[in-house]
Amino acid sequence: MNRLIFILYAFFASATAQAAPGAPATEAGRLDLATKYHIASAALGDERTILISVPDGYDASDARYPVIYLLDGMQSIYHAAGTRDVLVRSGDMPPVILVGLKSVNRTRDMTPSRMAGNAQSGGAAKLLAHLRDEVIPFVEKAYRANGYRVLTGHSDGGLFSVYALMEAPKLFDAEIIMSPALWWNGEEMTKAAGPFLDTHPKLTKSLYFGIGADDGDGMRQELKRFVDVVKAAQLPGVRWDYREFDGEGHMSAPLRTFYHGVKFIFADLRLPDEVIYHFTTDAFLAHERMIQAKYGAAARQTQELYVPLGLHLIETGDYDGAIAVLQRNAEAYAGNRYPRNNAWLADAYQKAGRKAEALAEYQRAYRLAVETGYGEADSYRQKIVELGGHAD
């Protein structure tokens, strides 16, 4: 059977190769993921490398953006950039700048204390100073950061993230802590967490903890004990969540932890149920102003909320509300160049008796339909004629 499969594979591979079209291809450039910088670090006494990746649309706007700082950045920036691009398109997170820090000596730089028998350990204070005094000031001067900061770390990086939480509680607004090495020095970070939380009752932070279900039982239990301390503190300003990921081990868990972590951190992008089910235009617009003030002018909700809500408001006769929602949708997702965004808004304007605005939106929908080939151009042309306008 294996030989037959091999023969069939060889046959089809050969046939495909022979049938491949011979159209010429010319190199048209490269897609750049990030810009690399070297920083002469006084805090660490050596040169360090960081990678900075900006979101789509950065160069064409003047918006400011949250920044996510990635420990072990040479590895993690790849999956982080993919997650960012997917979730920004879906409206589950705002566009963000990613900053990856290249690791040099993880045990030395990321551990908070000296461990017996390991003379190089205990350098976390220096790495924190490098972040606080060198990396963050450089990023916020060279790039349009809005001041909202997230720190992410895995394993020793997760241990460092916990250390940073307690040592510099105002430095980051949120943290994603992945499979942290909380066993370090007899779980000293967990022992320190209770007193720290007791003395910081006004702490404001979003914390997401994740680990693979196939990670070692000791690592999972150590993380649970730390999470139990956070839970027991019941601080009103601390949002937190914890999850074990089935089928993931120590090295594979960061991908899913980061994905779900950023969705948790930015969950307040979504319009609260109270506003959805007891809709007022003022409450909706107040929410939109809030997310843009917190996460930058490019922040937006998912179209899976804007569009159904706007169409429902049309059905119930709340045309002003529908216009507010569908106008926000059309503006927030203008980059999609999707004609229906403008057609839905045009329908709301038309039903509200605002003929001139309806005509303008149908004309935009028509032009986009022609330019993009999405279809429905004829129906938009008909609407334009009915409103007394011209499509061309």
C-alpha positions in Angstrom: 0.0 0.0 0.0 2.8 2.4 0.9 4.5 1.7 -2.4 1.3 2.3 -4.3 0.7 5.6 -2.6 4.3 6.6 -3.4 3.8 5.6 -7.1 0.6 7.6 -7.4 2.2 10.6 -5.7 5.1 10.5 -8.0 2.8 10.2 -11.0 0.6 13.2 -10.1 3.6 15.2 -9.0 5.2 14.6 -12.4 2.0 15.3 -14.3 1.5 18.5 -12.3 5.1 19.7 -13.0 4.7 19.0 -16.7 1.4 20.7 -16.9 2.5 23.8 -14.9 1.9 27.0 -16.9 5.0 28.7 -18.2 3.9 32.3 -17.5 6.9 34.4 -16.6 7.1 35.9 -13.1 9.1 38.9 -11.9 10.1 39.7 -8.4 7.9 42.6 -7.2 9.5 43.3 -3.8 9.3 41.8 -0.2 6.8 42.1 2.6 8.5 43.5 5.6 7.3 42.2 9.0 9.4 44.5 11.3 12.2 47.0 11.6 15.2 46.0 13.6 17.0 48.3 16.0 20.1 48.0 18.2 20.1 49.8 21.5 23.3 50.4 23.5 21.9 49.5 26.9 23.4 51.2 29.9 21.0 49.2 32.2 22.3 45.9 30.9 25.8 46.9 29.9 25.6 45.5 26.4 23.9 46.0 23.0 20.3 44.7 22.7 18.1 44.2 19.6 14.4 45.0 19.3 12.0 44.5 16.5 9.1 46.9 15.8 6.1 45.9 13.7 3.5 48.5 12.9 -0.1 47.6 11.9 -1.6 48.0 8.4 -2.5 51.6 7.7 0.1 53.1 10.1 1.9 55.1 7.5 -1.3 56.5 6.0 -2.7 57.8 9.2 -1.8 60.0 12.1 -3.5 57.8 14.7 -1.8 56.7 17.9 -1.7 53.0 18.9 -1.4 50.7 21.9 1.9 48.9 22.1 2.4 45.2 23.0 5.9 44.3 24.3 6.9 40.7 23.5 9.7 39.0 25.4 11.5 36.4 23.3 10.6 38.7 20.5 12.6 37.1 17.8 10.3 34.1 18.0 7.0 35.4 19.2 6.7 38.4 16.8 5.7 36.0 14.0 2.6 34.5 15.6 1.8 37.8 17.3 1.8 39.7 14.0 -0.5 37.0 12.5 -2.9 37.2 15.4 -2.9 41.0 15.3 -3.8 41.1 11.6 -6.6 38.5 11.9 -8.2 40.1 15.0 -7.8 43.7 13.8 -9.7 42.7 10.6 -12.4 41.1 12.7 -12.6 44.0 15.1 -11.7 41.9 18.1 -8.7 44.0 18.9 -7.5 47.5 17.9 -4.5 48.0 15.6 -1.4 47.8 17.8 2.4 48.3 17.5 4.4 45.1 18.3 7.8 45.4 20.0 9.8 42.2 20.2 12.8 42.1 22.6 15.6 39.7 21.5 16.6 37.3 24.3 20.3 37.0 25.1 20.6 35.1 28.4 17.1 34.2 29.6 18.0 32.7 32.9 20.2 35.7 33.8 17.9 38.4 32.5 14.4 37.2 33.4 14.8 35.7 36.9 14.0 38.0 39.8 16.5 36.6 42.3 19.7 34.6 42.6 19.2 30.9 42.9 21.7 28.8 44.8 24.0 27.0 42.3 23.2 29.4 39.5 25.6 32.4 39.6 24.2 34.1 36.5 20.6 34.2 37.8 18.8 37.2 39.3 19.1 39.9 36.6 15.4 40.8 36.2 15.8 44.2 37.8 18.3 45.2 35.0 16.0 43.9 32.2 13.1 45.8 33.8 15.3 49.0 33.8 16.1 48.4 30.2 12.4 48.2 29.3 11.4 51.1 31.5 14.2 53.5 30.8 15.4 52.6 27.4 13.0 50.6 25.2 9.7 52.2 26.1 11.0 55.8 25.8 12.6 55.0 22.4 9.4 53.4 21.1 7.2 56.2 22.4 9.4 58.9 20.9 10.0 57.2 17.5 6.5 55.8 17.0 2.9 57.1 17.5 2.2 55.2 20.7 -0.9 56.2 22.7 0.4 55.2 26.1 -1.5 51.9 26.5 1.0 49.1 27.1 0.8 45.4 27.2 3.6 43.0 28.3 3.7 39.3 27.3 6.1 36.6 28.4 6.4 32.8 28.2 8.1 30.5 30.7 11.0 32.5 32.1 9.4 35.5 30.4 6.2 34.7 32.2 8.1 34.7 35.5 9.6 38.1 34.5 6.1 39.4 33.7 4.9 38.5 37.2 7.9 40.2 38.6 7.3 43.3 36.5 3.7 43.4 37.7 4.8 43.7 41.3 7.9 45.7 40.9 6.5 48.3 38.4 2.7 48.1 38.7 2.0 51.2 36.7 4.3 50.4 33.8 1.9 48.2 31.9 -1.8 48.3 31.6 -2.2 44.6 30.9 -0.2 41.4 30.8 -0.4 38.1 29.1 1.4 35.5 31.3 2.1 32.3 29.5 3.3 29.1 31.2 5.3 31.0 33.7 8.2 29.4 35.6 6.7 30.2 39.0 8.6 27.3 40.6 11.6 29.7 40.7 13.1 29.8 44.2 10.4 28.0 46.0 7.5 29.9 44.3 8.7 33.2 45.7 6.6 35.2 43.3 3.4 33.5 44.5 4.4 34.1 48.2 5.0 37.8 47.4 1.7 38.2 45.5 -0.6 38.3 48.5 1.2 41.0 50.4 1.6 43.0 47.1 -2.1 42.8 46.3 -3.1 43.7 49.9 -1.0 46.9 49.7 -2.3 47.9 46.2 -6.1 47.9 46.6 -6.5 50.4 43.8 -4.4 48.4 41.2 -5.9 48.7 37.8 -4.8 45.9 35.4 -6.0 43.2 32.9 -4.2 39.9 33.4 -4.5 36.8 31.3 -2.9 33.5 32.4 -2.6 30.6 30.0 -0.8 27.2 30.0 -1.0 24.0 28.0 -2.9 21.1 29.5 0.0 18.9 28.4 2.6 21.0 30.3 4.1 19.5 33.4 1.7 19.0 36.3 4.0 21.0 38.5 3.9 24.0 36.2 0.1 23.9 36.0 -0.3 23.6 39.7 2.1 26.4 40.4 0.2 28.7 38.1 -3.1 27.7 39.7 -1.8 28.7 43.1 -0.7 32.1 41.8 -4.1 32.6 40.1 -5.8 31.6 43.4 -4.0 34.4 45.1 -5.2 36.9 42.5 -8.8 35.5 42.8 -8.8 35.8 46.6 -7.7 39.4 46.5 -10.9 40.4 44.8 -9.5 43.8 43.6 -12.2 45.7 41.8 -9.8 47.2 39.3 -8.2 43.9 38.3 -9.7 41.9 35.4 -8.3 38.5 35.0 -8.9 35.2 33.3 -7.1 31.8 33.3 -7.2 28.9 30.9 -5.6 25.6 30.2 -5.4 24.7 26.5 -6.1 21.1 25.6 -3.6 19.5 23.3 -0.9 22.1 24.0 2.4 21.6 25.7 4.9 24.0 27.0 6.2 25.2 23.7 3.0 25.2 21.7 0.7 27.0 24.2 1.9 30.6 23.5 0.1 30.8 20.2 -3.3 30.1 21.6 -2.6 31.9 24.8 -1.6 35.1 23.0 -4.7 34.9 20.7 -7.2 34.5 23.5 -5.2 36.9 25.8 -5.5 39.9 23.4 -9.2 39.1 22.9 -9.7 39.2 26.6 -7.7 42.4 27.2 -9.5 44.3 24.5 -12.9 42.8 25.2 -14.3 46.2 26.2 -14.2 47.1 22.5 -17.6 45.3 22.3 -20.7 47.3 23.0 -22.2 46.2 26.4 -25.4 44.1 26.2 -27.2 46.8 28.2 -26.7 49.2 25.3 -27.5 46.7 22.7 -30.8 45.6 24.2 -31.8 49.1 25.5 -30.3 51.1 22.7 -29.9 54.8 22.6 -27.8 56.7 20.1 -26.1 58.7 22.9 -25.0 55.6 24.7 -23.7 54.0 21.5 -21.7 57.1 20.5 -20.3 57.4 24.1 -19.0 53.9 23.9 -17.3 54.6 20.5 -15.7 57.7 21.9 -14.5 55.6 24.9 -12.8 52.9 22.9 -11.1 55.5 20.6 -9.8 57.5 23.6 -8.5 54.3 25.3 -7.1 52.4 22.3 -6.6 55.1 19.6 -8.6 56.6 16.8 -8.3 53.4 14.7 -10.1 51.3 17.4 -13.5 49.8 16.3 -15.9 47.0 17.0 -16.5 44.0 14.9 -18.7 44.4 11.8 -20.6 41.3 13.2 -22.0 43.7 15.8 -22.3 47.0 13.8 -24.2 45.5 10.8 -26.8 43.3 12.5 -27.5 46.1 15.1 -27.9 48.7 12.4 -30.2 46.6 10.3 -32.3 45.7 13.4 -32.7 49.4 14.2 -34.0 50.0 10.7 -36.5 47.2 11.2 -37.7 48.7 14.4 -38.0 52.2 12.9 -35.1 53.8 14.9 -33.6 55.4 11.8 -31.5 57.9 13.6 -29.9 55.1 15.7 -29.4 53.0 12.6 -27.7 55.9 10.8 -25.3 56.4 13.8 -24.4 52.7 13.9 -24.1 52.2 10.1 -22.2 55.4 9.6 -19.7 54.3 12.2 -19.5 50.9 10.4 -18.9 52.6 7.0 -16.2 54.9 8.4 -14.5 52.2 10.5 -14.3 49.7 7.7 -13.8 52.0 4.7 -10.6 50.2 4.0 -12.5 47.0 3.1 -14.0 48.8 0.1 -17.2 46.8 0.5 -20.1 48.4 -1.3 -22.8 47.2 1.0 -21.3 49.2 3.9 -22.4 52.3 2.1 -25.6 50.8 0.7 -26.8 49.8 4.2 -26.2 53.4 5.4 -28.0 54.7 2.3 -31.0 52.6 3.1 -31.2 54.0 6.6 -30.9 57.6 5.3 -33.6 56.9 2.7 -36.0 55.5 5.3 -35.3 58.5 7.5 -36.3 60.8 4.6 -32.8 62.2 4.2 -32.7 61.9 0.4 -29.5 63.8 -0.4 -27.5 61.8 2.0 -29.0 58.5 0.8 -28.2 59.5 -2.8 -24.5 60.2 -1.9 -24.1 56.9 -0.2 -25.7 54.9 -3.0 -23.3 56.7 -5.4 -20.4 55.6 -3.3 -21.7 52.1 -3.2 -22.1 52.1 -7.0 -18.5 53.4 -7.6 -17.1 50.7 -5.2 -19.1 48.0 -6.9 -17.8 49.0 -10.3 -14.2 49.4 -9.1 -14.0 46.2 -7.0 -16.3 43.9 -9.1 -18.3 42.9 -6.0 -21.5 43.0 -8.0 -24.9 44.6 -7.4 -23.8 47.7 -9.3 -27.1 47.6 -11.3 -29.2 47.6 -8.2 -27.3 50.6 -6.9 -27.6 52.4 -10.2 -31.4 51.9 -10.0 -31.5 53.3 -6.5 -29.6 56.4 -7.7 -32.0 56.9 -10.6 -35.0 56.5 -8.3 -33.6 59.3 -6.1 -33.1 61.5 -9.1 -29.4 61.2 -9.3 -26.8 60.1 -11.9 -24.5 57.1 -11.4 -21.8 58.2 -13.8 
